[in-house]
């Protein structure tokens, strides 16, 4: 392997190293799509020896994760066998538990949605009722592919929370969840491994797989407002999963009361403007927060999402872009920063929740603390 991989793998035990190498191969198979990729290309792309790649691909074929995709002409010698990923060999479930609704999605190994369900949800209801609704959604989706294994369940919820321990903290507007071990409780109900993260982090993760290289912020405006940060190609969560609490920046000291207990938070100001029908003002408020973030982190892109943005994507893009460009024209940060929309409303959150399960399979487990 090349030097950089050797350095990062120092001290890794042999079983973990084998899993890591297989993940590298799987990631390239996924990226190659239906066209497939040869063993020689896999060796070049991973830095592994051809012998190691042959052993790994043999195991993947035995497990039904890879299959032959024909032959590719060679510049010399016999044609090369091409392999491709078998996307429907395994699946993952992603759940977005929002304050007023549940979105659940079943995705294959390529990250493609196979089945989607939505239902009302009251996050203020007793925990047992919320868990029952979530577990029912997992069972219903798993039944869509009854003979294929489901690797696990990714759950995306509003923060704050601790993604490492799988414990919720004082979810804005729903402090009764403080300290609740959601990951363990849902795993017990479903019998599947469960991964927990903030809704914005989940969406940022799935976007990081398709967005161009570079640093970006995903700003999600739905029932609340938060940010998912991708820095150096990795989701930045912070030491306590606290990064990205974007909605609770104070913009107006004597502003309206926010659900977090503070006043003049950007979330409260945005949602208040929307409620009175002043979408232009809501977009400008969001743009002010986005411009602050651009100046703080020097990011390349701002990506907008969430159901409130989806109601008028053009208005939000125009408003946010105008504030960032105005700041840049005065000599501040923001020159060349693009503003785009993720699309799909809240869907990227649920799909990102599934990616919380799939990412380790393909070696995409990095995070910035």
C-alpha atoms as one frame of an Amber mdcrd trajectory, in Angstrom:
protein
   0.000   0.000   0.000   1.026   3.568  -0.432   2.644   5.550   2.341  -0.407
   7.486   3.462  -2.478   4.339   3.978   0.389   2.648   5.810   0.647   5.553
   8.258  -3.063   5.680   8.994  -3.219   1.923   9.606  -0.416   1.798  12.173
  -1.460  -0.349  15.110  -4.572  -1.783  13.422  -5.052  -5.471  14.194  -5.273
  -7.983  11.367  -9.069  -8.545  11.353  -9.656  -4.778  11.317  -7.103  -4.352
   8.532  -8.842  -7.022   6.472 -12.178  -5.273   6.946 -10.621  -1.945   6.005
  -9.103  -3.372   2.826 -12.400  -4.992   1.832 -14.125  -1.651   2.434 -11.675
   0.075   0.098 -12.491  -2.443  -2.622 -16.243  -2.186  -2.017 -16.087   1.593
  -2.234 -14.444   1.425  -5.661 -16.968  -1.186  -6.807 -19.782   1.108  -5.723
 -18.248   4.093  -7.510 -17.806   2.055 -10.711 -21.542   1.320 -10.900 -22.965
  -1.080 -13.469 -19.950  -0.600 -15.760 -17.764  -2.422 -13.256 -14.052  -2.357
 -12.602 -11.186  -4.800 -13.137  -8.999  -6.318 -10.422  -6.001  -4.443 -11.793
  -7.887  -1.151 -11.482  -8.929  -2.100  -7.959  -5.298  -2.731  -7.060  -4.238
   0.608  -8.529  -7.074   2.456  -6.826  -6.559   0.964  -3.364  -2.786   0.565
  -3.273  -3.251  -3.142  -2.468  -1.314  -5.892  -4.206  -3.092  -7.781  -7.018
  -2.909 -10.923  -4.852  -4.674  -9.176  -1.977  -7.348  -7.819  -4.311  -7.936
 -11.304  -5.740  -8.483 -12.742  -2.250 -10.822  -9.934  -1.268 -12.901 -10.088
  -4.448 -13.160 -13.876  -4.134 -14.657 -13.439  -0.656 -16.995 -10.716  -1.884
 -18.237 -12.977  -4.673 -18.775 -15.825  -2.201 -20.807 -13.480  -0.008 -22.893
 -12.324  -2.963 -21.653  -8.734  -2.760 -19.825  -8.743  -6.107 -20.408 -10.455
  -9.417 -18.728 -10.708 -12.792 -19.742  -8.012 -15.283 -18.139  -9.369 -18.441
 -14.725  -8.920 -19.998 -12.825  -5.781 -20.939 -10.323  -5.818 -23.824  -6.726
  -5.588 -22.662  -3.895  -3.684 -24.317  -1.841  -6.831 -24.025  -2.562 -10.394
 -22.946  -5.956 -11.864 -22.199  -9.061  -9.724 -21.604  -9.631  -8.555 -18.030
 -12.581  -9.768 -15.983 -14.701  -6.890 -14.776 -16.530  -6.993 -11.435 -19.442
  -4.946 -10.181 -21.230  -4.459  -6.887 -24.528  -6.289  -6.297 -26.570  -3.394
  -4.880 -29.536  -5.478  -3.739 -27.417  -7.956  -1.781 -27.995  -6.016   1.438
 -30.028  -3.051   2.623 -30.158  -0.390   5.310 -33.056   1.495   6.864 -32.934
   5.233   7.475 -35.355   6.963   9.848 -35.911  10.698  10.167 -37.796  11.391
  13.392 -38.859  15.018  13.090 -40.914  17.013  15.543 -44.148  16.324  13.669
 -43.456  13.514  11.226 -41.567  10.325  10.445 -39.866   9.545   7.140 -38.457
   6.060   6.644 -36.478   4.799   3.667 -35.015   1.444   2.656 -31.862   1.834
   0.562 -29.642  -0.668  -1.203 -25.847  -0.817  -1.061 -25.592   1.784  -3.806
 -27.599   4.178  -1.647 -30.645   4.039  -3.916 -34.067   4.242  -2.213 -36.069
   1.058  -2.685 -39.069   1.951  -0.534 -40.175   5.091   1.324 -42.880   5.660
   3.913 -44.045   8.779   5.721 -46.363   9.171   8.697 -47.353  11.777  11.260
 -45.303  11.715  14.460 -45.607  13.598  17.726 -42.127  13.883  19.202 -43.767
  15.190  22.353 -45.631  11.910  22.890 -44.401   9.348  25.455 -41.172   7.655
  24.392 -42.821   4.235  24.134 -45.285   5.514  21.540 -42.550   7.171  19.468
 -40.461   3.991  19.649 -43.422   1.860  18.593 -44.012   4.044  15.526 -40.323
   3.907  14.601 -40.108   0.123  15.058 -43.269  -0.396  12.979 -41.714   1.615
  10.143 -38.553  -0.504  10.283 -40.558  -3.741  10.148 -42.734  -2.514   7.270
 -39.720  -1.521   5.183 -37.802  -4.709   5.966 -40.785  -6.665   4.651 -40.258
  -5.020   1.251 -37.190  -7.237   0.752 -37.952 -10.180   3.067 -35.174 -12.465
   1.865 -32.347  -9.912   1.898 -30.427  -8.916   5.050 -30.921  -5.479   6.590
 -27.579  -4.327   7.967 -29.025  -1.915  10.497 -31.060   1.194  11.171 -29.780
   4.751  11.026 -31.805   7.275  13.009 -31.645  11.032  12.438 -33.295  13.340
  14.975 -33.096  17.003  15.959 -30.253  17.801  18.311 -28.616  18.233  20.623
 -27.527  14.631  21.236 -24.502  12.395  21.777 -24.008  10.275  18.649 -21.294
   8.102  20.227 -23.433   6.937  23.161 -26.698   7.128  21.231 -28.309   9.355
  23.855 -30.557  12.365  23.271 -30.079  15.632  25.131 -32.513  18.542  25.473
 -34.068  18.453  22.000 -35.256  21.999  21.326 -38.902  22.179  22.358 -38.869
  18.640  23.786 -36.661  18.656  26.904 -38.284  15.457  28.212 -35.950  13.486
  25.914 -32.870  14.659  27.822 -30.741  11.610  28.654 -32.945   9.109  26.804
 -30.917   6.158  25.314 -32.745   6.108  21.979 -30.181   3.948  20.179 -30.285
   1.134  22.739 -34.071   1.277  23.095 -34.718   1.036  19.346 -32.104  -1.710
  18.902 -33.898  -3.755  21.553 -37.239  -3.288  19.815 -36.036  -4.079  16.286
 -33.248  -6.602  16.949 -31.030  -4.648  14.541 -27.912  -2.537  15.058 -28.844
   1.140  15.375 -26.789   4.274  14.681 -27.947   7.691  15.907 -26.997  11.177
  14.711 -28.405  14.660  14.249 -30.654  15.181  11.252 -28.329  17.767   9.724
 -25.259  15.549  10.103 -27.048  12.682   8.385 -28.019  14.863   5.436 -24.494
  16.301   5.230 -23.087  12.766   5.131 -25.172  11.667   2.155 -24.504  14.960
   0.349 -20.756  14.541   0.889 -20.905  11.411  -1.279 -22.247  13.355  -4.273
 -21.108  16.963  -3.789 -17.842  18.115  -5.417 -14.727  18.068  -3.214 -14.364
  20.940  -0.775 -15.825  22.253   2.457 -19.528  23.032   2.660 -22.375  23.650
   5.086 -25.799  22.088   4.744 -28.463  24.375   6.256 -31.728  22.578   7.016
 -34.802  24.722   7.572 -37.874  22.682   8.405 -39.617  22.536  11.768 -36.333
  23.924  13.133 -33.009  25.122  11.774 -29.614  23.445  11.965 -26.416  22.905
  10.028 -24.368  19.929   8.943 -20.715  20.742   8.325 -18.385  18.871   5.970
 -14.769  19.945   6.485 -11.837  18.197   4.865 -14.202  15.655   3.336 -15.556
  14.549   6.723 -18.633  15.383   8.757 -17.579  17.689  11.566 -19.553  16.793
  14.689 -17.419  18.226  17.463 -16.298  16.562  20.662 -19.868  16.362  22.023
 -21.854  16.263  18.745 -22.456  19.954  19.341 -21.152  21.347  16.052 -23.801
  22.688  13.717 -26.249  24.105  16.282 -26.595  26.861  13.729 -30.171  27.818
  14.503 -29.355  29.131  17.943 -26.974  31.897  17.005 -28.264  35.109  18.605
 -28.921  37.748  15.955 -31.179  40.050  17.984 -30.570  40.440  21.728 -34.147
  41.547  22.478 -35.710  39.362  19.789 -38.544  36.851  20.075 -38.303  33.964
  22.505 -36.921  30.757  20.975 -37.814  27.188  21.895 -34.292  26.786  23.260
 -35.025  29.409  25.922 -32.952  32.163  24.340 -34.058  35.266  22.474 -33.441
  36.446  18.945 -32.099  33.121  17.682 -31.821  32.805  13.917 -34.253  29.855
  14.043 -36.913  31.882  15.841 -36.459  34.849  13.514 -36.631  32.703  10.357
 -39.711  30.776  11.437 -41.453  33.935  12.666 -40.904  35.606   9.286 -42.261
  32.538   7.503 -45.284  32.439   9.798 -46.252  36.010   8.911 -45.721  35.335
   5.196 -42.535  37.373   4.784 -40.408  34.801   2.984 -37.981  37.426   1.718
 -37.178  38.428   5.293 -36.821  34.759   6.306 -34.321  34.243   3.480 -32.367
  37.353   4.472 -32.175  36.202   8.087 -30.980  32.783   6.937 -28.485  34.503
   4.636 -27.113  36.559   7.544 -26.407  33.413   9.505 -24.957  31.736   6.428
 -22.658  34.707   5.790 -21.455  34.522   9.398 -20.696  30.835   8.886 -18.848
  31.500   5.634 -16.732  34.139   7.365 -15.984  31.834  10.284 -15.109  28.662
   8.369 -14.135  29.922   4.874 -16.251  27.206   3.263 -16.740  26.740  -0.486
 -20.489  26.127  -0.683 -23.749  26.573   1.160 -26.380  23.902   0.473 -29.967
  24.592   1.540 -32.584  21.994   2.375 -35.649  21.122   4.420 -39.372  21.415
   3.829 -39.534  25.171   4.434 -36.848  25.815   1.813 -38.556  23.347  -0.528
 -41.700  25.496  -0.468 -39.854  28.225  -2.415 -36.330  27.175  -3.299 -35.647
  30.104  -5.626 -36.571  32.691  -2.986 -34.245  31.150  -0.423 -31.339  30.744
  -2.834 -31.699  34.344  -3.993 -31.979  35.717  -0.473 -29.078  33.780   0.990
 -26.853  34.406  -2.018 -27.593  38.158  -1.932 -26.465  38.528   1.691 -23.272
  36.501   1.140 -22.407  38.469  -2.004 -23.094  41.782  -0.259 -20.741  40.783
   2.564 -18.072  39.779   0.025 -18.449  43.081  -1.848 -17.601  44.930   1.363
 -14.364  42.989   1.582 -15.598  40.157   3.771 -15.438  36.428   3.105 -17.762
  34.885   0.553 -16.288  35.655  -2.868 -16.952  32.679  -5.120 -19.120  30.853
  -2.578 -21.978  29.007  -4.279 -25.483  28.608  -2.873 -27.471  25.578  -4.026
 -30.422  23.444  -2.926 -30.209  19.790  -1.934 -33.734  19.136  -3.213 -36.151
  16.509  -1.992 -37.356  18.414   1.066 -36.694  16.243   4.105 -35.761  13.142
   2.074 -31.965  13.754   2.248 -32.177  13.401   6.032 -33.762   9.940   5.910
 -31.399   8.808   3.142 -28.489  10.197   5.137 -29.665   8.226   8.151 -29.343
   5.050   6.071 -25.853   6.166   5.044 -24.906   6.186   8.733 -25.220   2.403
   8.465 -23.694   2.013   4.995 -20.731   4.377   5.366 -18.609   1.988   7.476
 -19.210  -0.800   4.943 -17.414   1.340   2.359 -14.758   2.708   4.698 -16.460
   6.112   4.975 -16.318   6.347   8.760 -14.202   9.467   9.206 -15.401  12.300
  11.400 -13.851  15.464  12.622 -14.038  16.086  16.341
